[in-house]
Amino acid sequence: MSVKVPEEKYKKTRSYRFRQWLDGTKDPYLDTVEMKPQEVFQEDEVVVEKRKEEKKEMLRRVYDVEHNAKIRVFRRVYRIVSVLFCISLVFVLLTAVSHMPQFGNADNPVNNEVSERYIESGLQETGAVNIVTGMILDYRAFDTLGESHVLFIATCTVLILLRSDKKKGKDSIADMEANDRIYEPKNDIILQTVARILVPPILIFGIYIILGGHLGPGGGFSGGAVIGAGLILYLNAFGFAKTERFFTAKMYKWMSFGALACYALAKSYSFYTGANHIESVIPLGTPGAILSSGLILLLNICVGIVVAGTMYTFYVMFRKGGY
């Protein structure tokens, strides 16, 4: 049988303080934690004016915009070409729209036999239970190959534009490493604990999505995105020093090159046998089994590798300028 506690004694208990914290009536950490207000940065007006004058002087000496005949001609030609290009683009788009079939016409592409073929014969011809995966990685695998190369080329472009210059010396690289996490909590125990718990399931779930893409919803694109998110979470929690122990720029380049080369070779074989009516030696397997659907499982793995590496590399380059 419980005994009623006096109110004065109850207010001194932890349960009462916890109840106040839940109700929002009192914060136990308020006015007990040392806090330093951030000072608003205000730059001296004299320094600002001086920097503007130096910039104008630099532009005047280096470019001489006002008296440079080449720049004036370029600006005029640029405006004329821009207007002509816009007019040409509008004309091309209007011409294309005028040649489109009328809405509801029986000969429209939406009413042809392609979609019917995907639905009725997709399982028999591709071996994939997931019709979408069979369409993307079998019927339209050439398009997916182009999309994977677009991701790789985009990553190469970002590497060229945002890569930090490593020829400046080790000191500058060390300074960049030291200043990398100024605006983040360094060695955050909560973030690192959560990352230790969540990163392994995230990576395993991404692998599951890739390997089961021909059996249900998923595939290389979605599974690669999940794995890329797991790598980014690990990087934010533990930094570049620990992440680069198992994932470096060199590894990404070789993984992407190997995945794209494997995809291209596999589908080249598939295109050749299909176009020349040569029977493929790669069996489709039993629909619903993990080892089925011919080359689709291998192609999903290749696409997943490219997508995961591309996501992680984009994040690293925009944040740091290199691995």
N, C-alpha and C positions, 0 to 999 in steps of 0.2 A: 504494500500500500504506500503510495507516494505521500510525502510530507510537504505541505505548503511552505515555501520559503518566503521570508519577509521581503518586501520590495527593495529596501535599501541594500540588503545582502544580494538580491537577484541582480541589481544593477552593476555589481562588481564582478559578476561571472562572465566567462567567455561567451556563453550562449547569448547573453543579452547584447554584448558588443557585436557578435556575429549577426544577430537579428537587426540591429541598427544599421549595420553595413549593407544587409540585404534590402532593407527598406529605403536606403539612401539618406537616412537622417543624419548620419555621421560617418566620416571617412577616417579610419584609424591612422592612415598615413598622411593626412593633411597636417601641414605645419610641423611634421616630424622628420621629413626628408629634406636634406640640404639641396636647395635648388638655386641656380644662378641664372637670372634672366639674360637672354641674348640681346646684345646691344645692336641697334640698327646701324648698318654701315652707311656712312655718309661721306662721300668723297669731296675733297676740297674743290671749290669752284675754280680756283686758280689752276689747279692741276688739270681739271677737265678742259678748260680753255686752252691751256698749253698743249695738251695732247691733240686737240682738234686742229690747232695751228700747225703742229708738226705733221699731221696727216695731210693737210692741204699742201704744205711745202713739199712733202714727199711726192704727192701726186703731180704737183707742178713740175718738179725736177725730173721725175722718172717718165711720166706719161705725157706731160705737156698737152693736156686734153684740149685746151682752148685754141692752141696754135698748131696742132698736129693735123695735117691735111688728110692723112690716111684714116685717122679715127673718124673725122667728119664724113668722109666718103663711105666708110663702113657703116656708120649709123644710118645714113640715107638709104644705102642699098639694103641694109637689114630690114628697115621699115617697109620698103617696097616688096621685098621677097616675102616678108611675113604676111602682108595683105594678100599677095598673089597665092601663097600657099593655102591660106584660110579659104579663099574663094574657090580654089581648085578642090579642096577637101569637101566643102559643102556641095559642089557640083557632083563629085563622085558619089557622095552619100545619097543625094537626091536621085541620081541616075539608078543606083542600085535599088533603092526603095521602089522606084517606078517599075522595075522589072520583076518585082516580087509577085508571086501568085496571089490571086484574090482570096480573101478569107472564105473558108468553107468549100473551096475547090477540091474535088476528089483527087486531083493530081498533086496536091500539096505533099511535101515530104513527111508531114506528120501522119499522113494517112497511108503511107507505103507499107511494104511488107517487112521492113527491117525490124521494127519493134516486135512484131508478131513472131519473127524468126528467133529473136532473143528469148522470148518468153516460152515458146513451145519447144524449141530445139536446143536451148542453152544447156540444160543438164546433160543431154545426150552427147552433145558435141564438145563441151568443155569439161564436163565432169565436176563442175563446181555447183554446190547446192545454192550458194549465194549468186543470184543472177547478175547482180550489179558487178561483183568481182569478176565473174566470167566475161561480162561485156568489156570491162576496163582492161583486164590483163590477158584477154584472148582475142576477142573480135576487134578491139580497139587498142591493142597493146602497143602499136606504133605511136599512137598519140601519147600514151603514158610514158613511153621512152623519151619523147620530146619534152614532156613536163618535167621528168627527172633531170634531164640535161639543163633545162631552164633554171632549176633550183641550184644546180652545181655552178652554172655560169654566173648566177646572181651572187653566190657566195664568193666566187673568184673576184667579181667586181668589187664587193665590199672589202675583201682582203687588200685589193690594190688601193682603194680610196682611203681606208681607215687604218691601215697597218702602221704601227709606230716604227720609226727608224731605229733599227738596232745597231747601226753603225756609229751612233753617237758615243758609245762606250758603256761600260758596265755601270758606271755611277749613275747615269741618267735612267737606266733601266731599274736600278735599285730604288731610286727616288720614286719612280712611277709605281713600283710595287708597294712602297711604303705609303704612298698617298692614295692607293686604290680604294681604300675603305674609309675615307675620312667622314663621309656623310652616312655611314652605316654603323650599327653597333658591332664592334669587333669582338669575336669570340662570344657571341650571344649564347648563353647556356640553353635558353628556351628554344631558340631556333635550331641549334645543333641537336638537341634532344628530339625535337619533332622530326628533323631531317633523318636522324638515325632510325626512327620508327617508320617513316613514310616512304623514304627513297627506295628501299628494297621491294615493298609491295608495288610501288609505282612502276619500277622497271620490270618486275615479273608480269604485271598486268599489261604493260605495253608489248612484251614478248608474246603473251597470250593472244592479244588482239591481232598481232601480225600473223602468228601461226594458225589462227582460226579464221582468217579473213575469207577463205573459200568455203567455210562451213556456216558462217553467220555474219552478222554485222561486224565490220572491222576491215582490216587490211593494212597495207604498208603505210599509207598516208596517216591514218588515224593512230595506228600503233607507234609509228615513228614520232608523231607529235607528243604522245604520252611519255615516251622514253626521253625525248628532248627536254620536256618539262621536269622530269626527274633529275636530269643532269644539271639543269639550271638551279633547281632547289638545292642540290648538293653543293654547287659552287657558291651560292649565296651564304650557305651555312658555314662552310669550311675554308673558302677562299681558293685562290689559284694554286697555291703550293701543294695542297693535298689532291686537288682535282687533276693536276698535270702529272701525277704519278701514274695514272692509267689512261688519260685522254689528252693528247697533245695535238698540235697542228699537223705534225707529220703523220700521226696516226689517222687523223680525219682525212687527209689527202689520199692516203693509200686505201682507206676504207671506201671512200666515195669512188675513187678510180676503179677499184676492184668490183664494187657493186654495179656500177654503170657498164663496165666491160662484160661482166657476167650476164647482165640483162640483155645487152646488145647481142652477144654471141648466142644466148639461149633463144631469143626471138628470131634471130637470123635463121637459125636452124628450123624453127617453127614456120617462118614465112616461106622458106625454100621448099619444105616438104608439102606445105599446103598449096602453094602456087603451082607446083609441078606434079601434083597428084601422086606423090610418093608417100607411102605409108610410114608414119612416124614410129620409131622404136620405143618411144616413151609412152607407157600405158597411162590411161586416164584413171585407173584404179576404181575402187568401189566408192560410189557417191556417199558422202557422209563420213568417210574415214579420213584420218589426219593426213595419210600419204595417198592423196588422190588429186584429181584435177590436173594431171600432167605437170606442166612447168609453172602453174600459177602459184604454188607454194613457194618455189624458189624466187619467183619474180616479186612476190610480196616481201620476202626477206630483203631483197636488194633495194626495193623502194623504201622500206622502213629504215635501213641503214642510211640512205641518202637524206631522208627527211629529218631523222634524229640529229645527224651531224650538222645539217644546215641550220636547224633551229638553235642549237647550242653555239655554233660559230657566229651566227648573226648577233646573238646576245653578247658574246665575248668581245667581238670587234666593236660594237657600239659602246660598250662599257669601258673597255681597256685599250683597244687598238691592237690586240694580239693575245696569244696564249701565254 
